[in-house]
Amino acid sequence: AWQARALTAAGALLAAASVGLSAYAAHVADGDARAALQTAALFAFGHGIVLAVAGRTAGGRLEMLSLLGLLLGTLLFAGALVSRHLLGGPSFFAPWGGLLTISGWLLYAVAALRS
């Protein structure tokens, strides 16, 4: 289905962006910004890989919903860290992203137990 392909592509894009973000953090950022950007890169890379792999085989509605939660949570969490340290924006969405990501993982566990 196109949704599974979209999640797979989004995961690959997240992983690619995380490599660039990690390089930026290592070579340009200092102090707290470096640590926060490395955290965002690690979070995006790990979840990007999961989406790239799991998206290819996702079939059930619950599984697709859980992967969508992982994607949105990652974008909110990592995006808030990047926004704060590169653009001076708020980090308001970071906790919501974390909560959504945790929920996505729990839903993925439920989907696995039901299949």
Secondary structure in CASP SS format (residue, H / E / C, confidence):
PFRMAT SS
TARGET T0000
AUTHOR 0000-0000-0000
METHOD secondary structure of the structure
MODEL  1
A C 1.00
W H 1.00
Q H 1.00
A H 1.00
R H 1.00
A H 1.00
L H 1.00
T H 1.00
A H 1.00
A H 1.00
G H 1.00
A H 1.00
L H 1.00
L H 1.00
A H 1.00
A H 1.00
A H 1.00
S H 1.00
V H 1.00
G H 1.00
L H 1.00
S H 1.00
A H 1.00
Y H 1.00
A H 1.00
A H 1.00
H H 1.00
V C 1.00
A C 1.00
D C 1.00
G H 1.00
D H 1.00
A H 1.00
R H 1.00
A H 1.00
A H 1.00
L H 1.00
Q H 1.00
T H 1.00
A H 1.00
A H 1.00
L H 1.00
F H 1.00
A H 1.00
F H 1.00
G H 1.00
H H 1.00
G H 1.00
I H 1.00
V H 1.00
L H 1.00
A H 1.00
V H 1.00
A H 1.00
G H 1.00
R H 1.00
T H 1.00
A C 1.00
G C 1.00
G C 1.00
R H 1.00
L H 1.00
E H 1.00
M H 1.00
L H 1.00
S H 1.00
L H 1.00
L H 1.00
G H 1.00
L H 1.00
L H 1.00
L H 1.00
G H 1.00
T H 1.00
L H 1.00
L H 1.00
F H 1.00
A H 1.00
G H 1.00
A H 1.00
L H 1.00
V H 1.00
S H 1.00
R H 1.00
H H 1.00
L H 1.00
L H 1.00
G C 1.00
G C 1.00
P C 1.00
S C 1.00
F C 1.00
F C 1.00
A H 1.00
P H 1.00
W H 1.00
G H 1.00
G H 1.00
L H 1.00
L H 1.00
T H 1.00
I H 1.00
S H 1.00
G H 1.00
W H 1.00
L H 1.00
L H 1.00
Y H 1.00
A H 1.00
V H 1.00
A H 1.00
A H 1.00
L H 1.00
R H 1.00
S C 1.00
END
